[in-house]
Amino acid sequence: MMSEEETETPPEKLALDAWHRAQGARMVPFAGYEMPIQYEGIVAEHEWTRTSAGLFDVSHMGQLLLSGPDLDAAVEAVLPIDLSTLKLGQQRYSLLLDENGGVLDDLMVSRWPNHLYLVVNGATKWDDIGHLREQLPDDITLNHLEDRALLALQGPKAADALARHAEGEYPLSALTFMKFGQYTIAGHDVTIARAGYTGEDGFEISVPADHAEKLAAALTEDKRVKPIGLGARDSLRLEAGLPLYGHDLTAEIDPVTAELTFALSKKRREAGGYHGHARISGALSDGAAQKRVGLVLDGRLPAREGSEIFAGDAQVGTVTSGGFSPTLGHPIAMGYVDAAHAEIDTALEVQVRNKRLPARVAKMPFVQHRYFRGS
């Protein structure tokens, strides 16, 4: 009889799998794929991205293209987004919610000509696709763009490094944060969005999978660009105060508790018409019982996911993400605490390795975002 381990589906390989290995990547299973976790080392890669330009392979994420009659109305029944204000060439952060307002995924929505383009998390993409196909009307077409890779070039030198290769109707410098455009790189059409999940200025590049290796090689020929793994991506997004689905966001957590009310436009808060509106409306008016907060810890010992948070003898919360901040030189964490203990500078303690470590609630982001919003 085969064991459970023997019957599990092996991780898929990225289009750039061989290229990653040739660059010295250490590969690990993540979200159903073999992914590069590091090349030179997490701290070195983190610091390189903060000072130069790091190239991340995020092709495990799902790229979806929606089209059909009354598309905006159909999608607004599923997402709490006001699509009337999303113009051609713009993208926006949104949330996929269950019937009770719990977060099934966080995602990006972009306005293409006659389409909406969604980027969803790799670990949830198959569930997201199933949920969307079930919830959207039959005359809405959902195409999963499995033949495309997704690369992210992040850091203060990313714009100059990418501009050398990107040809389009408008220069790359015309893109500001959360805008995108169609470009050509080495004869191949790509979509470039000025966005990312590191807190740094940068770009996400949707490219045909069979062109991904040529693009990665061209970018890393520039001495300002190095490949960066999942480890540094995680430490960067933590410093940026950005939640990670499956850790800081789950179906048990609603947008108000998660401090993501900016993803709920005023129009949609009042009009409703999306899953979970009743629960979310109640939380907006009455306040959430818990809140997502940032924590700064004393010393150098980091708190990890699952660490308990205390106020005196009472447990008041749980850490959902944590680590040592290379930029700040001390441990930071993100977690949920009872609303009464969520004010900035509230003194708490975190249980780490049988020790109670002093901590305080801190404003996020821990490291200031450096998104390019125009000169």
VEXGU-942889 format. One line per 5 residues: number of its first residue (from 1); for each residue x, y, z of C-alpha. Coordinates in steps of 0.1 Angstrom, whole numbers, always signed. Example, Ala and Ser with C-alpha at 12.3 -4.5 7.8 and 13.67 -1.06 7.14 Angstrom:
<nodes>
1 = +123/-45/+78 ~ +137/-11/+71
</nodes>
This chain:
<nodes>
1 = +0/+0/+0 ~ +14/+34/-10 ~ +20/+59/+18 ~ +5/+94/+18 ~ +39/+109/+9
6 = +43/+86/-21 ~ +9/+96/-35 ~ +14/+133/-31 ~ +18/+152/-64 ~ +54/+163/-68
11 = +60/+201/-71 ~ +59/+216/-106 ~ +89/+232/-122 ~ +90/+269/-132 ~ +99/+278/-167
16 = +131/+292/-152 ~ +139/+261/-132 ~ +171/+253/-150 ~ +182/+289/-151 ~ +177/+293/-113
21 = +198/+262/-106 ~ +225/+275/-130 ~ +226/+307/-109 ~ +233/+286/-77 ~ +198/+287/-63
26 = +187/+265/-34 ~ +153/+252/-45 ~ +125/+243/-21 ~ +88/+233/-25 ~ +64/+263/-22
31 = +28/+267/-34 ~ +30/+236/-55 ~ +63/+245/-72 ~ +100/+242/-68 ~ +110/+277/-60
36 = +144/+294/-53 ~ +146/+304/-17 ~ +181/+319/-19 ~ +212/+322/-40 ~ +240/+340/-20
41 = +221/+343/+13 ~ +188/+359/+25 ~ +204/+389/+42 ~ +227/+397/+13 ~ +199/+394/-12
46 = +176/+416/+11 ~ +202/+443/+13 ~ +210/+441/-25 ~ +173/+447/-32 ~ +172/+477/-9
51 = +202/+493/-25 ~ +203/+481/-61 ~ +178/+459/-81 ~ +167/+423/-74 ~ +150/+400/-99
56 = +123/+377/-84 ~ +106/+348/-101 ~ +69/+349/-91 ~ +56/+327/-119 ~ +39/+305/-94
61 = +12/+331/-91 ~ -19/+329/-112 ~ -25/+352/-141 ~ -62/+353/-150 ~ -80/+372/-178
66 = -117/+378/-175 ~ -140/+390/-203 ~ -177/+390/-212 ~ -209/+410/-211 ~ -215/+433/-181
71 = -181/+423/-168 ~ -177/+450/-142 ~ -211/+442/-126 ~ -202/+405/-125 ~ -169/+410/-109
76 = -182/+436/-84 ~ -206/+408/-71 ~ -175/+388/-62 ~ -149/+415/-52 ~ -156/+446/-29
81 = -140/+468/-56 ~ -155/+499/-73 ~ -146/+492/-110 ~ -161/+525/-122 ~ -130/+543/-109
86 = -105/+518/-124 ~ -94/+533/-157 ~ -75/+517/-186 ~ -39/+511/-176 ~ -46/+511/-139
91 = -45/+483/-113 ~ -58/+480/-78 ~ -55/+458/-48 ~ -86/+438/-39 ~ -99/+409/-19
96 = -117/+377/-27 ~ -142/+371/+1 ~ -163/+342/+12 ~ -200/+345/+21 ~ -191/+355/+57
101 = -166/+381/+47 ~ -135/+360/+53 ~ -106/+366/+31 ~ -101/+337/+5 ~ -72/+356/-12
106 = -58/+390/-18 ~ -51/+399/-55 ~ -44/+426/-80 ~ -70/+437/-106 ~ -60/+456/-138
111 = -81/+472/-165 ~ -72/+459/-199 ~ -90/+468/-231 ~ -123/+447/-229 ~ -108/+426/-201
116 = -99/+425/-165 ~ -66/+410/-156 ~ -62/+394/-121 ~ -30/+382/-104 ~ -38/+358/-75
121 = -16/+340/-50 ~ +1/+308/-61 ~ -10/+287/-31 ~ -46/+296/-37 ~ -49/+300/-74
126 = -67/+267/-82 ~ -92/+274/-54 ~ -96/+309/-66 ~ -102/+298/-102 ~ -128/+273/-90
131 = -145/+299/-68 ~ -146/+325/-96 ~ -160/+300/-121 ~ -187/+290/-96 ~ -196/+326/-87
136 = -193/+344/-120 ~ -221/+341/-146 ~ -217/+315/-173 ~ -212/+341/-200 ~ -181/+354/-183
141 = -149/+338/-198 ~ -120/+331/-174 ~ -87/+323/-191 ~ -58/+311/-169 ~ -27/+323/-187
146 = -6/+292/-179 ~ +17/+300/-208 ~ +30/+332/-192 ~ +57/+337/-166 ~ +58/+366/-141
151 = +91/+383/-130 ~ +94/+411/-105 ~ +123/+436/-107 ~ +125/+455/-75 ~ +148/+482/-59
156 = +160/+518/-64 ~ +180/+509/-96 ~ +152/+487/-111 ~ +138/+515/-133 ~ +171/+524/-150
161 = +180/+487/-154 ~ +146/+479/-171 ~ +144/+510/-192 ~ +174/+498/-212 ~ +153/+469/-226
166 = +117/+481/-226 ~ +104/+497/-258 ~ +69/+511/-260 ~ +46/+540/-270 ~ +55/+557/-237
171 = +88/+556/-219 ~ +90/+535/-188 ~ +94/+566/-167 ~ +58/+575/-176 ~ +45/+546/-155
176 = +38/+556/-119 ~ +29/+533/-90 ~ -1/+510/-98 ~ +0/+518/-135 ~ +9/+494/-163
181 = +16/+494/-201 ~ +24/+472/-230 ~ +61/+470/-240 ~ +84/+450/-262 ~ +116/+435/-249
186 = +140/+417/-274 ~ +111/+414/-299 ~ +86/+399/-274 ~ +55/+416/-262 ~ +53/+420/-224
191 = +31/+437/-199 ~ +49/+458/-173 ~ +32/+471/-141 ~ +49/+495/-117 ~ +42/+475/-86
196 = +56/+447/-64 ~ +55/+433/-29 ~ +88/+445/-14 ~ +80/+481/-5 ~ +106/+493/-30
201 = +100/+509/-64 ~ +98/+482/-90 ~ +80/+464/-117 ~ +62/+431/-124 ~ +67/+418/-159
206 = +42/+393/-175 ~ +61/+376/-203 ~ +56/+345/-225 ~ +71/+316/-205 ~ +93/+305/-234
211 = +109/+340/-234 ~ +114/+342/-196 ~ +149/+328/-196 ~ +161/+352/-223 ~ +146/+381/-203
216 = +161/+370/-170 ~ +195/+366/-186 ~ +193/+400/-203 ~ +183/+417/-170 ~ +210/+400/-149
221 = +237/+409/-174 ~ +234/+444/-158 ~ +257/+445/-128 ~ +230/+463/-109 ~ +206/+433/-111
226 = +209/+400/-92 ~ +185/+371/-88 ~ +167/+371/-54 ~ +149/+342/-37 ~ +118/+337/-16
231 = +136/+343/+17 ~ +145/+379/+10 ~ +111/+385/-6 ~ +95/+375/+27 ~ +118/+396/+49
236 = +113/+426/+25 ~ +75/+424/+25 ~ +75/+420/+63 ~ +95/+452/+67 ~ +70/+468/+43
241 = +41/+457/+66 ~ +25/+437/+38 ~ +4/+407/+48 ~ +11/+372/+33 ~ -20/+351/+25
246 = -21/+319/+44 ~ -3/+335/+73 ~ -15/+370/+80 ~ -47/+366/+60 ~ -70/+336/+61
251 = -107/+328/+56 ~ -112/+334/+94 ~ -101/+370/+90 ~ -122/+398/+76 ~ -108/+430/+59
256 = -116/+452/+89 ~ -98/+430/+114 ~ -69/+428/+89 ~ -67/+466/+87 ~ -74/+464/+49
261 = -104/+487/+48 ~ -86/+508/+21 ~ -96/+479/-3 ~ -132/+487/+4 ~ -142/+518/-15
266 = -167/+542/+2 ~ -193/+534/-25 ~ -190/+496/-19 ~ -191/+500/+19 ~ -224/+517/+16
271 = -240/+499/-13 ~ -228/+464/-5 ~ -237/+438/-31 ~ -207/+416/-24 ~ -200/+385/-3
276 = -197/+392/+34 ~ -211/+428/+33 ~ -233/+423/+64 ~ -204/+412/+86 ~ -180/+437/+72
281 = -205/+466/+76 ~ -210/+455/+113 ~ -173/+455/+119 ~ -169/+489/+103 ~ -196/+504/+125
286 = -190/+486/+158 ~ -152/+480/+155 ~ -134/+447/+151 ~ -126/+426/+181 ~ -90/+422/+170
291 = -67/+441/+148 ~ -36/+434/+127 ~ -6/+452/+142 ~ +31/+456/+139 ~ +54/+447/+167
296 = +90/+457/+176 ~ +108/+433/+199 ~ +137/+440/+222 ~ +169/+421/+217 ~ +178/+400/+187
301 = +157/+369/+191 ~ +129/+369/+165 ~ +93/+358/+171 ~ +79/+334/+146 ~ +44/+326/+134
306 = +23/+311/+162 ~ +41/+329/+190 ~ +17/+340/+217 ~ +13/+377/+226 ~ +6/+387/+262
311 = -6/+417/+282 ~ +4/+408/+317 ~ -8/+372/+323 ~ -35/+373/+297 ~ -29/+361/+261
316 = -42/+389/+239 ~ -30/+378/+205 ~ -8/+357/+182 ~ +21/+364/+158 ~ +13/+356/+122
321 = +47/+367/+106 ~ +80/+375/+123 ~ +117/+377/+117 ~ +149/+397/+122 ~ +149/+429/+102
326 = +182/+433/+83 ~ +174/+470/+76 ~ +165/+480/+112 ~ +188/+456/+130 ~ +162/+442/+154
331 = +133/+417/+154 ~ +99/+427/+140 ~ +66/+409/+137 ~ +31/+411/+126 ~ +1/+396/+143
336 = -34/+400/+157 ~ -42/+414/+191 ~ -74/+423/+210 ~ -85/+458/+199 ~ -80/+471/+235
341 = -42/+465/+231 ~ -38/+476/+195 ~ -28/+513/+200 ~ +7/+523/+188 ~ +33/+521/+216
346 = +12/+497/+237 ~ +37/+476/+258 ~ +32/+438/+253 ~ +52/+406/+256 ~ +58/+378/+231
351 = +65/+342/+241 ~ +97/+330/+223 ~ +115/+298/+233 ~ +99/+297/+268 ~ +108/+334/+274
356 = +86/+364/+275 ~ +103/+391/+254 ~ +93/+428/+257 ~ +75/+442/+227 ~ +56/+472/+217
361 = +30/+479/+190 ~ +46/+498/+162 ~ +33/+517/+132 ~ +36/+499/+98 ~ +53/+499/+75
366 = +84/+493/+96 ~ +105/+506/+66 ~ +91/+534/+46 ~ +77/+524/+12 ~ +96/+539/-18
371 = +69/+536/-45 ~ +73/+559/-75 ~ +42/+581/-76 ~ +57/+607/-100 ~ +82/+636/-97
</nodes>
